[in-house]
Amino acid sequence: MRIFVDVGSHIGQTIEEVVKPRWGFDEIHAIEPMPAERFVLHQRFHVDPRVKIWPFALGDYDGSTVIFGTNELLEASIWPEKDDVDRSVKTIVECRDASGFFAELDPGANLTVNMNCEGAEVPILDGLLFSGEVKRITHLLVDFDIRKVAGFEQAERRLRTALDAAGVSYTAALPDRKTHQEQIAAWLTSVGL
């Protein structure tokens, strides 16, 4: 079983590529807490039975959280200090513990994960590292957006060190290509998919 998890799916820029038959994913999980973007995801991908669209954010606890910003420019974040976020716009969303979410996925599955979640990678990866669930991830693409949050820039270095120590193979930057779909395709190819 091959599973793709897209953490921070927005309107499906990454999903648009990974639904292609050439990648062979049996399940595709789109994690998107923002209602307007999730509506677009449903419109675009509801006919594909492999795509499961989840109405919550991932984090390191179950409950609710505030997301700051409109997300129109891909900037919405749990961090009001993020350099491009509109702190005056707040959306309360459900949050799900990432370790619990990953633990419920097929235990024998090959997991490929894209994590582009505007700074939420910090609590997500901290929780996955602490629980050991991170070791289930075969291929991880993580955008360290936390570097855009004043006062938290060192978290990227700490997380990279922790991922290396845990033996997790990850990619921190997409290959330089013209479109996002071409970038995702180049990354999937580079990791042997």
Protein Blocks (a to p, Z undefined) as FASTA:
>chain_A
ZZdddehjlnommmmmmmpmklopabdcdddfbfklmmmmmmmmmmpmkbccdfbdcdfb
dcddddedjhlnopacfblkbmkbcfkbccddddddfklmmmmpcfkbccdddddeehpl
mmmmmmmmmnommmmpmbdcdddfklmpghilmmmmmmmmmmmmnopacdfbdcddfblm
lmmmmmmmmnoZZ
